Amino acid sequence: MFDERVWSSEGETTESAETALKTKTIGDVDLSVIQRRPVAKFLLAFLVGFVFFLVPVPWDGQVTVPFDIVVSWITESFPSAAGVYALALIIAGGILTTLAELDKRGLVSMGDAVADRLALSYWETSIPFWFFRVVGAALAPVLFLDVGPAWLVGPATGGLVWGTLILSVAVIIPIGAVFINLFVELGGLEFVGTLSRPIMRPLFKIPGRAALDSVASWVGSYSVGLYVTRNVFDRGEYSKRDVFVICTCFATVSIGFVGVVASTLDLLDLFPVIFLAYLVCIAISAFILVRIPPLSNVPDAYIATPNPETPFHGSPGDYVRFGLSEAVEKAEEGGSIVGALVRGFVDGLKLAVLILGTILSIGLAAVVIAENTPVFDIISTPLVPIIDLLGIPDADLVAPATIIGITEMFIPALLVTEAAAKARFFIAVLSISQLIFFSAVGPMMMDMFSDIPIRFRDLVTLFVMRTIILVPLVAAITHLVAALGLL
């Protein structure tokens, strides 16, 4: 029997909605009547999403998933069109945010009809993020046209942010949202969430449905995972604490990126070992961090009418029956598959417009600092003896790579390409497990979830805390792998 523990908030002004719910067994649940149409909708939506995100297929000499193939094909086959598209989204974000803020402050009057047509309330934000979006809109033409000083537009700075991050995110979010929305609207979220409850709630203090966010990140991108989180949060199915934990502990890099890091460090033959070590590190660090500040202090409040998961207790078979019932009920309430696809694309497009300017402005600043200043070499100097004490070779190379990942997750791998095998394995696992970096996911979290809020200082604190947990853990894993004769 599984026993799903109910987690309640302590000392918060808004109590967890789940504390008011009685734990149910399968006998207490009114199971949905299995009808052909809603079952067919759920199964078709689930299978389409499953195939698109999870079924491995051979492509260009490697094994990947259809989602990655589609995104790579678009960005590689039509780079100019993708660039124009990203440029238009970023400029639109700067203009719409400016109009929304001027209208909100009474400096211009757009009129109710125009405000509704432009959905100005959606683009409202704080002054700092207004600034970031406008700066992003100003920088986008510079990077698109590749004009400006080398320190700004060079391949290691502006070229990296624009060509690798901005173009990918601009394409990933709308396409990923199309198929993820099938899961969210037509029962997949309920099915996956119900089956995951015995793991997610007791171990990580978050709803079982958060497993879908994690899977979306692993097989797609952290941006797709964050889209799921925003969607579910707006529906009252996540509290602020749930969102904070999911964003900072489970908005992981994709399986494909793990492969890129392994290949860059000439460790592709150890990809399964690296990926397993990465999953262990994610689980252990999340288990610890959810139980201590700042995550434990986030209020357990909702921004919409709370619709938490019903606490449930039963056998594995009971969970399957309950999950299928929940999924069928959701599919019956939902609209058509085509409608879900269209809504997903529109929502994804709006989200891309919202966050790309912020990612560009903050991400470019972070990478420029990392590439053109000795800041991280200076900060990392005290880490050299610690790395050496842990038995990791080439400590002088490894120490800066240990902390420079806060700017961009790929840079640590580039710093240790000539290091010993143990050092390369250590950085491969550490860099992909730190999760928080300010070239993309950091500003994305802050902008998407400003109503929580997720703040810069919180993300820096959590990056440091994750690194403190991960360094000895990854060192131990490295020595274990070496002892097994794999390094």
C-alpha positions as CSV (number, residue, x, y, z in Angstrom):
1,M,0.0,0.0,0.0
2,F,1.1,3.6,-0.7
3,D,0.5,6.2,1.9
4,E,0.6,9.7,0.6
5,R,1.5,12.1,3.3
6,V,-0.2,15.4,3.4
7,W,2.1,18.4,3.8
8,S,0.8,21.5,5.5
9,S,2.1,25.0,5.7
10,E,3.3,26.3,9.1
11,G,3.1,29.9,10.1
12,E,1.7,31.2,6.9
13,T,-1.1,33.6,6.5
14,T,-2.6,31.4,3.8
15,E,-2.9,27.7,4.7
16,S,-2.4,24.9,2.2
17,A,-5.7,24.1,0.6
18,E,-4.8,20.4,0.9
19,T,-4.9,20.5,4.7
20,A,-8.7,21.0,4.5
21,L,-9.1,17.9,2.3
22,K,-9.6,14.4,3.8
23,T,-7.4,11.6,2.6
24,K,-9.5,9.3,0.3
25,T,-9.2,5.7,-0.7
26,I,-10.5,4.2,-3.9
27,G,-13.8,3.4,-2.2
28,D,-14.3,7.1,-1.4
29,V,-13.8,8.2,-5.0
30,D,-16.7,8.6,-7.5
31,L,-14.9,7.0,-10.5
32,S,-15.8,8.5,-13.8
33,V,-17.9,6.4,-16.1
34,I,-15.8,5.1,-18.9
35,Q,-17.2,6.5,-22.1
36,R,-15.8,6.1,-25.6
37,R,-15.4,9.7,-26.6
38,P,-13.5,11.2,-23.6
39,V,-11.4,8.0,-23.3
40,A,-10.5,8.4,-27.0
41,K,-9.6,12.1,-26.5
42,F,-7.4,11.3,-23.6
43,L,-5.6,8.4,-25.2
44,L,-5.1,10.2,-28.5
45,A,-3.8,13.3,-26.8
46,F,-1.6,11.3,-24.5
47,L,-0.1,9.2,-27.3
48,V,0.5,12.2,-29.6
49,G,2.4,13.9,-26.7
50,F,4.2,10.7,-25.7
51,V,5.4,10.1,-29.2
52,F,6.5,13.7,-29.8
53,F,8.4,14.0,-26.6
54,L,9.5,10.5,-25.5
55,V,9.8,8.1,-28.4
56,P,13.5,7.8,-29.4
57,V,14.2,7.8,-33.2
58,P,17.5,7.8,-35.1
59,W,18.3,11.2,-36.7
60,D,21.5,12.5,-38.2
61,G,23.7,9.8,-36.7
62,Q,22.3,10.0,-33.2
63,V,19.2,9.0,-31.3
64,T,16.8,11.7,-30.2
65,V,13.1,12.5,-30.0
66,P,10.8,14.1,-32.6
67,F,10.5,17.3,-30.6
68,D,14.3,17.9,-30.8
69,I,14.3,17.0,-34.5
70,V,11.6,19.6,-35.3
71,V,13.3,22.4,-33.3
72,S,16.8,21.6,-34.7
73,W,15.4,21.4,-38.3
74,I,13.8,24.8,-38.0
75,T,16.7,26.6,-36.5
76,E,19.3,25.0,-38.7
77,S,17.4,25.0,-42.0
78,F,16.0,28.5,-41.7
79,P,18.4,30.5,-39.5
80,S,17.6,33.8,-41.2
81,A,13.8,33.3,-40.9
82,A,14.2,32.1,-37.3
83,G,16.3,35.3,-36.6
84,V,13.7,37.6,-38.1
85,Y,11.0,35.8,-36.1
86,A,12.9,36.1,-32.8
87,L,13.7,39.7,-33.6
88,A,10.0,40.5,-34.2
89,L,9.0,38.8,-30.9
90,I,11.5,40.7,-28.8
91,I,10.6,44.1,-30.3
92,A,6.9,43.3,-29.9
93,G,7.6,42.5,-26.3
94,G,9.3,45.8,-25.7
95,I,6.6,47.8,-27.4
96,L,3.6,46.0,-25.8
97,T,5.2,46.2,-22.3
98,T,5.8,49.9,-22.8
99,L,2.2,50.6,-24.0
100,A,0.9,48.6,-21.0
101,E,3.0,50.4,-18.5
102,L,2.2,53.9,-19.9
103,D,-1.5,53.0,-20.0
104,K,-1.4,51.7,-16.4
105,R,0.3,54.9,-15.2
106,G,-2.2,57.1,-17.0
107,L,0.5,58.6,-19.2
108,V,-1.3,57.6,-22.3
109,S,-4.9,56.4,-22.8
110,M,-5.3,53.4,-25.1
111,G,-9.1,53.0,-24.6
112,D,-10.8,49.9,-23.3
113,A,-11.3,48.4,-26.8
114,V,-7.6,48.7,-27.8
115,A,-6.5,47.6,-24.3
116,D,-8.6,44.5,-24.6
117,R,-7.5,43.8,-28.2
118,L,-3.9,44.1,-27.2
119,A,-4.4,42.3,-23.9
120,L,-2.4,45.0,-22.2
121,S,-2.9,43.6,-18.7
122,Y,-0.9,40.5,-19.8
123,W,2.1,42.7,-20.6
124,E,2.2,44.7,-17.4
125,T,5.2,44.1,-15.2
126,S,7.5,45.8,-12.7
127,I,9.8,48.7,-13.6
128,P,13.0,46.5,-13.7
129,F,11.5,44.0,-16.1
130,W,10.0,46.8,-18.2
131,F,13.6,48.1,-18.4
132,F,15.0,44.6,-19.3
133,R,12.4,44.1,-22.1
134,V,13.1,47.5,-23.6
135,V,16.9,46.9,-23.4
136,G,16.4,43.5,-25.0
137,A,14.4,45.1,-27.8
138,A,17.3,47.6,-28.4
139,L,19.9,44.8,-28.4
140,A,18.1,42.4,-30.6
141,P,18.7,44.3,-33.9
142,V,22.4,44.7,-32.9
143,L,22.9,41.0,-32.5
144,F,20.7,40.0,-35.4
145,L,22.7,42.3,-37.8
146,D,26.0,41.3,-36.0
147,V,27.1,44.9,-35.8
148,G,29.0,46.3,-32.8
149,P,32.2,45.7,-30.8
150,A,33.6,42.1,-30.6
151,W,33.1,41.9,-26.8
152,L,29.4,42.4,-27.4
153,V,28.6,40.5,-30.6
154,G,31.5,37.9,-30.7
155,P,30.8,34.2,-30.9
156,A,31.5,33.7,-27.2
157,T,29.1,36.4,-26.1
158,G,26.4,37.9,-28.3
159,G,26.7,35.1,-30.8
160,L,26.2,32.5,-28.1
161,V,23.2,34.2,-26.6
162,W,21.5,35.0,-29.9
163,G,22.4,31.9,-31.9
164,T,22.2,29.2,-29.2
165,L,19.8,30.5,-26.7
166,I,17.4,33.1,-28.1
167,L,16.7,31.3,-31.4
168,S,16.2,28.0,-29.6
169,V,13.9,29.3,-26.9
170,A,11.9,31.3,-29.5
171,V,11.1,28.1,-31.4
172,I,11.0,25.7,-28.5
173,I,8.3,27.5,-26.4
174,P,5.5,27.7,-29.0
175,I,6.1,24.3,-30.5
176,G,6.5,22.6,-27.1
177,A,3.4,24.4,-25.8
178,V,1.3,23.0,-28.7
179,F,1.8,19.4,-27.5
180,I,2.2,20.0,-23.8
181,N,-1.2,21.7,-23.8
182,L,-2.7,18.4,-24.9
183,F,-1.5,16.8,-21.7
184,V,-2.6,19.7,-19.6
185,E,-6.1,20.2,-21.1
186,L,-7.1,16.6,-22.0
187,G,-6.2,14.5,-19.0
188,G,-2.5,13.7,-19.2
189,L,-1.6,16.0,-16.3
190,E,-4.1,14.2,-14.0
191,F,-2.9,10.8,-15.1
192,V,0.8,11.4,-14.7
193,G,0.2,13.4,-11.6
194,T,-1.9,10.8,-9.8
195,L,0.7,8.0,-10.5
196,S,3.5,10.2,-9.3
197,R,2.0,11.3,-6.0
198,P,3.6,8.6,-3.8
199,I,7.0,10.0,-4.9
200,M,6.6,13.7,-5.4
201,R,4.7,14.6,-2.2
202,P,6.7,12.6,0.4
203,L,10.1,13.3,-1.1
204,F,9.9,16.8,-2.5
205,K,6.7,18.3,-0.8
206,I,5.1,19.1,-4.2
207,P,2.1,17.7,-6.0
208,G,2.4,14.6,-8.1
209,R,1.4,16.6,-11.2
210,A,4.7,18.4,-10.9
211,A,6.2,15.2,-12.4
212,L,4.9,16.4,-15.8
213,D,6.9,19.7,-15.5
214,S,10.0,17.7,-14.8
215,V,9.5,15.3,-17.7
216,A,8.8,18.3,-20.0
217,S,12.2,19.7,-19.0
218,W,14.0,16.4,-19.4
219,V,12.7,15.5,-22.8
220,G,12.1,19.0,-24.2
221,S,13.5,22.0,-22.5
222,Y,13.4,23.9,-19.2
223,S,11.4,26.5,-21.1
224,V,8.7,23.9,-21.9
225,G,8.7,22.8,-18.3
226,L,8.3,26.4,-17.0
227,Y,5.4,26.8,-19.5
228,V,3.6,23.9,-17.9
229,T,4.3,25.3,-14.4
230,R,2.9,28.7,-15.4
231,N,-0.2,27.1,-17.0
232,V,-1.0,25.0,-13.9
233,F,-0.2,27.8,-11.5
234,D,-2.7,30.1,-13.2
235,R,-5.4,27.4,-12.8
236,G,-5.0,27.3,-9.1
237,E,-3.4,23.8,-9.1
238,Y,0.0,24.9,-7.7
239,S,0.6,27.2,-4.8
240,K,3.5,29.7,-4.8
241,R,5.6,27.4,-2.8
242,D,5.0,24.6,-5.3
243,V,6.0,26.8,-8.2
244,F,9.2,28.1,-6.4
245,V,10.3,24.5,-5.7
246,I,9.5,23.2,-9.2
247,C,11.3,26.1,-10.9
248,T,14.4,26.0,-8.9
249,C,14.7,22.2,-8.4
250,F,13.1,20.6,-11.4
251,A,13.4,23.0,-14.3
252,T,16.2,20.8,-15.6
253,V,18.3,20.7,-18.7
254,S,17.1,18.4,-21.5
255,I,18.5,14.9,-22.2
256,G,19.9,16.4,-25.4
257,F,21.9,19.0,-23.7
258,V,23.4,16.4,-21.3
259,G,24.6,14.7,-24.5
260,V,26.0,17.9,-25.9
261,V,28.0,18.5,-22.6
262,A,29.2,14.8,-22.6
263,S,30.3,15.1,-26.3
264,T,32.1,18.4,-25.7
265,L,34.1,16.8,-22.8
266,D,34.9,13.7,-24.8
267,L,32.8,11.6,-22.4
268,L,30.0,10.5,-24.8
269,D,30.7,6.9,-24.1
270,L,29.8,7.6,-20.4
271,F,26.5,9.3,-21.3
272,P,24.3,6.8,-19.4
273,V,26.5,7.1,-16.3
274,I,26.5,10.9,-16.5
275,F,22.7,11.0,-16.9
276,L,22.1,8.7,-14.0
277,A,24.5,10.7,-11.8
278,Y,22.6,13.9,-12.9
279,L,19.3,12.4,-11.8
280,V,20.7,11.3,-8.5
281,C,22.1,14.8,-7.9
282,I,18.8,16.5,-8.8
283,A,16.8,14.2,-6.4
284,I,19.2,14.6,-3.5
285,S,19.6,18.4,-3.8
286,A,15.8,18.9,-4.1
287,F,15.1,16.6,-1.1
288,I,17.4,18.8,1.0
289,L,16.5,22.3,-0.4
290,V,12.7,22.0,0.0
291,R,13.2,21.5,3.7
292,I,15.3,24.6,4.4
293,P,15.0,28.4,3.7
294,P,14.5,30.1,1.4
295,L,12.2,27.4,-0.2
296,S,10.6,26.4,3.1
297,N,9.7,30.0,3.8
298,V,7.7,30.6,0.6
299,P,4.0,31.2,1.4
300,D,1.7,28.3,0.5
301,A,-0.7,30.7,-1.2
302,Y,-2.6,30.6,-4.5
303,I,-3.2,33.3,-7.1
304,A,-6.4,31.6,-8.4
305,T,-9.2,29.6,-6.7
306,P,-7.3,26.7,-5.1
307,N,-7.7,23.4,-6.8
308,P,-5.2,21.1,-5.1
309,E,-4.7,17.4,-5.5
310,T,-7.0,15.3,-3.3
311,P,-4.9,13.3,-0.7
312,F,-5.1,9.7,-1.7
313,H,-4.2,6.3,-0.1
314,G,-4.2,3.0,-1.9
315,S,-2.5,0.2,-3.8
316,P,-0.7,0.7,-7.1
317,G,-3.7,-0.6,-8.9
318,D,-5.9,1.9,-7.1
319,Y,-3.6,4.7,-8.2
320,V,-4.0,3.6,-11.8
321,R,-7.8,3.4,-11.6
322,F,-7.9,6.8,-9.8
323,G,-5.5,8.4,-12.4
324,L,-7.5,7.1,-15.3
325,S,-10.7,8.3,-13.8
326,E,-9.3,11.8,-13.2
327,A,-7.9,11.8,-16.8
328,V,-11.1,10.8,-18.4
329,E,-13.1,13.4,-16.4
330,K,-10.7,16.1,-17.4
331,A,-10.8,15.0,-21.1
332,E,-14.6,15.1,-21.0
333,E,-14.5,18.7,-19.6
334,G,-11.9,19.8,-22.1
335,G,-12.5,21.0,-25.6
336,S,-11.4,19.5,-28.9
337,I,-7.8,18.3,-29.6
338,V,-7.5,20.9,-32.4
339,G,-8.7,23.6,-29.9
340,A,-6.1,22.5,-27.4
341,L,-3.3,22.6,-30.0
342,V,-4.3,26.2,-31.1
343,R,-4.6,27.5,-27.6
344,G,-1.2,25.9,-26.7
345,F,0.5,27.6,-29.7
346,V,-1.1,31.0,-28.9
347,D,-0.1,30.8,-25.3
348,G,3.4,29.7,-26.1
349,L,3.8,32.5,-28.6
350,K,2.6,35.1,-26.1
351,L,5.0,33.7,-23.5
352,A,7.9,33.9,-25.9
353,V,7.1,37.5,-26.6
354,L,6.9,38.2,-22.8
355,I,10.3,36.7,-21.8
356,L,12.7,36.8,-24.7
357,G,13.7,40.4,-24.2
358,T,14.5,39.7,-20.5
359,I,16.5,36.6,-21.4
360,L,18.5,38.6,-24.0
361,S,19.4,41.6,-21.8
362,I,20.2,39.7,-18.6
363,G,21.8,36.8,-20.4
364,L,24.0,38.9,-22.5
365,A,25.2,40.9,-19.5
366,A,26.0,37.6,-17.6
367,V,28.0,36.1,-20.5
368,V,29.9,39.4,-21.2
369,I,31.0,39.5,-17.6
370,A,32.1,35.9,-17.6
371,E,34.0,36.2,-20.8
372,N,35.6,39.6,-20.5
373,T,36.4,40.1,-16.8
374,P,38.4,38.1,-14.2
375,V,35.5,38.2,-11.7
376,F,35.0,34.4,-11.6
377,D,38.7,33.6,-11.4
378,I,39.0,35.9,-8.4
379,I,35.8,34.5,-6.7
380,S,36.9,30.9,-7.3
381,T,40.4,31.2,-5.8
382,P,39.3,30.0,-2.3
383,L,37.8,26.9,-4.0
384,V,41.1,25.6,-5.4
385,P,42.3,23.9,-2.2
386,I,38.8,22.5,-1.5
387,I,38.6,20.9,-5.0
388,D,42.2,19.6,-4.5
389,L,41.2,18.2,-1.0
390,L,38.3,16.3,-2.6
391,G,40.8,14.6,-4.9
392,I,39.7,16.2,-8.2
393,P,42.6,16.8,-10.5
394,D,43.4,20.2,-12.2
395,A,41.8,22.1,-9.4
396,D,42.9,25.4,-10.9
397,L,40.8,24.8,-13.9
398,V,37.9,23.1,-12.1
399,A,37.4,25.8,-9.4
400,P,36.3,28.6,-11.9
401,A,34.2,26.1,-13.8
402,T,32.4,25.3,-10.5
403,I,30.8,28.7,-10.2
404,I,30.9,30.3,-13.6
405,G,27.9,28.1,-14.6
406,I,25.7,30.7,-12.9
407,T,26.2,32.8,-16.0
408,E,25.7,30.1,-18.7
409,M,25.5,26.4,-18.2
410,F,27.7,25.5,-21.2
411,I,30.7,27.6,-20.2
412,P,32.0,25.3,-17.5
413,A,32.4,22.5,-20.0
414,L,34.5,24.8,-22.3
415,L,36.9,25.6,-19.5
416,V,37.9,22.0,-18.7
417,T,38.1,20.4,-22.2
418,E,41.9,19.9,-21.7
419,A,41.6,18.7,-18.1
420,A,42.0,15.1,-16.7
421,A,39.1,12.7,-17.2
422,K,38.0,12.8,-13.6
423,A,38.0,16.6,-13.7
424,R,35.9,16.6,-16.9
425,F,33.4,14.1,-15.5
426,F,33.1,16.1,-12.3
427,I,32.3,19.3,-14.2
428,A,30.0,17.5,-16.6
429,V,27.8,16.3,-13.8
430,L,28.1,19.4,-11.6
431,S,27.3,21.9,-14.4
432,I,24.1,20.2,-15.6
433,S,22.9,19.7,-12.0
434,Q,23.3,23.3,-10.8
435,L,20.2,24.3,-12.9
436,I,20.2,28.0,-12.2
437,F,22.0,30.2,-14.8
438,F,21.3,33.8,-15.8
439,S,21.8,33.5,-19.6
440,A,18.3,32.1,-19.8
441,V,16.5,30.2,-17.0
442,G,17.1,32.8,-14.3
443,P,15.6,35.8,-16.0
444,M,12.9,33.5,-17.4
445,M,11.9,32.5,-13.9
446,M,12.0,36.1,-12.6
447,D,9.9,37.4,-15.4
448,M,7.4,34.6,-15.7
449,F,6.8,34.4,-12.0
450,S,7.1,38.0,-10.8
451,D,3.8,37.5,-9.0
452,I,5.4,35.1,-6.5
453,P,8.0,36.7,-6.7
454,I,11.1,34.8,-7.7
455,R,13.9,37.3,-7.1
456,F,17.5,37.6,-8.2
457,R,18.9,37.3,-4.6
458,D,16.9,34.1,-4.1
459,L,18.2,32.5,-7.2
460,V,21.8,33.4,-6.4
461,T,21.4,32.0,-2.8
462,L,19.9,28.8,-4.2
463,F,22.7,28.4,-6.8
464,V,25.3,28.7,-4.0
465,M,23.4,26.3,-1.8
466,R,23.0,23.8,-4.6
467,T,26.7,24.1,-5.3
468,I,27.6,23.5,-1.7
469,I,25.5,20.3,-1.7
470,L,26.6,19.1,-5.1
471,V,30.4,19.6,-4.9
472,P,31.1,16.8,-2.4
473,L,28.3,14.7,-3.8
474,V,29.6,14.8,-7.3
475,A,33.2,14.3,-6.1
476,A,32.1,11.1,-4.4
477,I,30.3,9.9,-7.5
478,T,33.4,10.7,-9.6
479,H,35.6,8.6,-7.4
480,L,33.0,5.8,-7.5
481,V,32.9,5.8,-11.3
482,A,36.7,5.9,-11.4
483,A,36.9,3.0,-8.9
484,L,34.7,1.0,-11.2
485,G,37.3,1.5,-14.0
486,L,35.1,3.7,-16.1
487,L,37.4,6.8,-15.9
